Amino acid sequence: MSKHLADHRKATTGERVKHFLRLARTARETWRRPRGEAGKSRLMQFLRIERGRTG
């Protein structure tokens, strides 16, 4: 009994992986917005929330 037609695949050349890595290595300024520098008050608010204090 032979294999189904879908089971006879050619060996891949790794083009999809190469393309993915090329995209991953390029700069993505369009996807990520640069954030401003976090000030002291922002850090204090984060630590307050992290400790469970809401007031």
C-alpha positions in Angstrom: 0.0 0.0 0.0 1.4 3.4 -0.9 1.3 6.6 1.0 -1.3 9.2 0.4 -0.4 12.0 -2.0 -0.2 14.5 0.9 2.4 12.4 2.7 4.9 12.7 -0.2 6.4 16.1 0.7 9.6 17.5 -0.7 12.4 18.2 1.7 12.3 21.8 2.9 15.1 24.2 2.2 14.6 26.3 5.3 13.3 29.4 3.5 10.5 30.0 6.0 13.0 29.9 8.9 15.4 32.2 7.0 12.6 34.7 6.3 11.4 34.6 9.9 14.9 35.2 11.2 15.4 38.1 8.8 12.2 39.7 10.0 13.1 39.1 13.6 16.5 40.8 13.2 15.3 43.9 11.5 14.4 47.0 13.5 10.7 47.3 14.3 10.2 51.0 14.9 6.8 50.9 13.2 5.6 48.2 15.6 6.9 49.5 18.8 6.5 53.1 20.0 9.5 54.4 22.0 8.6 55.1 25.6 9.7 58.2 27.5 12.0 57.9 30.4 10.2 56.6 33.5 10.2 59.1 36.3 10.5 58.6 40.0 6.8 59.0 40.5 6.0 56.2 38.0 8.4 53.9 39.8 6.8 54.7 43.2 3.3 54.1 41.8 4.4 50.7 40.4 5.9 49.7 43.7 2.8 50.8 45.6 0.6 48.7 43.3 3.0 45.7 43.5 2.8 45.8 47.3 -1.0 45.6 47.1 -1.7 49.1 48.3 -4.4 50.8 46.3 -4.9 54.0 48.4 
